[in-house]
């Protein structure tokens, strides 16, 4: 997957980056990706494609594989769509590995209109400072990917650490097969205490990395210098 720089989506993501609702914090972003595989994605695609092609033709799992949200996984097009969403999750959350996510953890939404209304209902109350935010968001998404030509998939809530302990969460993929690209909307609402805890953990992790990269790690040269001082 290749992340696509789209200024309009980057601006919207900034608006969603840290919204204080009083007793909770809402964070979210909108990201566009090309679905052309390369590098690690290509390796993952080959691995998952082979795995699910085998399952789709196995008598023990053939029936289950024919009922996936992406259509029968015996079809290469169905497997490609599924794997594209997995690769998108990996790209959007680089600290986590989604290669073990199952097809049934996604849902193909039957109606774009219903998804739009639901997202508007959730996001509207948390953006009182900009009552036109959702209208601007859908315009930007439509300009980039043509919503009427998209299949919409939701990633179902799970125990993945990447999504943490949420009050609520939105994870939707707007996938245009013809353009071979998609837009991923991810947004979550968490308590302030959880947000502060995550921020503290992130700061600690970054500080530890800076110490290592900044030369605090004990090197071979340090060892030699210390031994020479002892000899003197």
N, C-alpha and C positions, 0 to 999 in steps of 0.2 A: 504494500500500500504506500502511496506517495501522498504526503500531506500537501494540500493545495493552499497557497496564500491567497485569501480572499478578504480584502480590507473591510468590506461590509460585515462579514461574519466575525472578523476579529474585533470590530467595534462593539457588536452585540455581545460577544463573549466578555468584553471588558465591563459592560453594563451588568452582566450576570456574575461577575467574579466574586463579590462579597456583599451580599445584601443583608442588612441587619433588620430583622422583623420584630425586634423587641426581646423575645425569649429564645430566638433561634437565628441561625445564619443560613442563607441560601447561596449556594455556589453552582455555577453551571458554565457551559461553553457550547459553541457550535463550531464544528470542524468539517471541512470538506476533504475528501480523499479520492484519488484515482485508484481504480481497482486493478491496475496492472501490477502483477507480482514481480518482485525482484529481490535479490539477496536472500535474507533469512525467510522472507515471505514465500519465496519460491520453494525453499526447502520444506517449509511447513505445509504449503499447498500440496506438494507431491506426497508427503507423508499422510496427511489427512485424506486426500483424494483416494489413495490406495486403500487406506483403512476402511473408509465408508463404502467404497466400491465392493470390497470383499464382503462386508456385512450385508450390503443390499442384495447380494446374490447367494447368501447363505440361507439354507432352508430354516434355520433356527431364528433368524432375525429379519428375514425378507419382508414379513408383514409389517413389522414396526417401521422399517426403513421406507416403506411405501406411503407412510402416513405423516411424514415430516412436514413442518410448516413451509418447507421450500419445495414441496412436491416430492415425487419418488426419488430417493437418493441413488437409484440405479441409473438415473440420468445425470450426465456430466454437468449440465447447466444447473441442476438443483444443488449438486455438491459445490459447484463454484460459488453460488450465491452464499451458501452457508459458510464456506471457508473465508469468503471476503469479509463477512461480518466478524468472524473470529480474529482475522488479521487486523481489522479496524480497532477492536478492543485492545489488542496487543500494542498497536501504535498509539492509541489514545492514553493508555495506562502502561507506560513502558516499565514500571517497577513490578508489574504482575504478569503472569503467564496464563493465558486463556486457552491454551491448546487443548485442554481436557474438557472444555465446555461442550455440552451435548446439544444436538439439534432441538430437542424438546425444551431447552431453556430459552428458546426464542418463540415468538408468536407472530404470525402474519396477521396484520390488522385487516379486517374486512372492509373498512371504510376510512378513507382519508379524512372525510368530513368529521367523523366521530373523533379521530385522533386530534385534529386541529381544535375542535371544540373542547376536548378534555384538557389539552395543554393550555389553551386560553383560560380555562376555568382555574387551573392550578397556578399559572404564572401571573394572571391579572392582579390578584390581591397583593402579591409581593412586589409589584412595580407601580405603586400608587403615584410616584413622582413622574411617571411617564405612561399615561393611560393609552398611548398609541404604540407602546413597545411591541406588543404581539403583532399588530398590523405591520409594523416596520420589519419585524422578524420574518413573517411569512412572505413579505414582498422580496426580501433579500434572498431567502431560500428558493423561492420560485424563479427569480432571475438567474440563479446559479444552476438550478437542476431541473426546472420544469416539473412542479409537483404533480400535475395531472398525469405525467408519464412515469411516476414512481410507484414501486411497491413499498409498503411501509411495514417494518418489523419492529417489534418491541423486544427488549431483553428483559426477561422476567427476574424479579427480585430473587436473590439467592444469598448464600452465606459468604459470598466472595468478600475478602477483606478490602478489596479495592473500592467497594461501595460503602463500607463501614456500617455503623449503626444509624440508619436513617429514620427520620420522621416520615419522610416520603422521598421518592426518587422517580425521575423520568429518564428513560434510556430508549431513544427511538432512532432508527435508521431509515432514511429516505433514499431508496436505491433506484437509480435510473439505469436499467440494464443496457439500453441503447447507447447511452453516453459512457457506460462503464465507469461510473463514479457515484459517490453517495455523500450525503451529509448526515453526520452523527450529532444528535442533540442529547447531551447528558446534563442533568441538573439534580441536585439533592438538597434536602433541608435537614440540618442536624442541630442539636441543642448547642447553646453557646459553650457549655462546659466541654462537650465533645470536640467542638471546633478548636478551642484553646488547647486541649490535650493533643490533638493532631498537629497543631501549629508548633507546640513545644517539641514534640517528637521529631518533626521535620527540621526544626532549627538545630536540635542536637545532632541529628544525622549529618546535616550540612557542615556543622562546626567540626565534627570528627573527620569528615572528608577533607576539609580545608587543612587541618593539622597534618594529615598524611601527605596531601599534595604540596603543602607549603614547606616540607622538609623536616617535619617533626619525627617522621618515621626513622628508626635506627637503620643506617645503611652500612655497607661493607667498609666504606671510607671512614665512617665514624668509629667502627670497630678497630681499624688499623691505627687511627689517630690516638685512641684511648690506650692501646697497647704500647705505643711509642712513649706516651707520657708516663706510663707506669715504669718503663725501663729506665727513663731518665731519673 
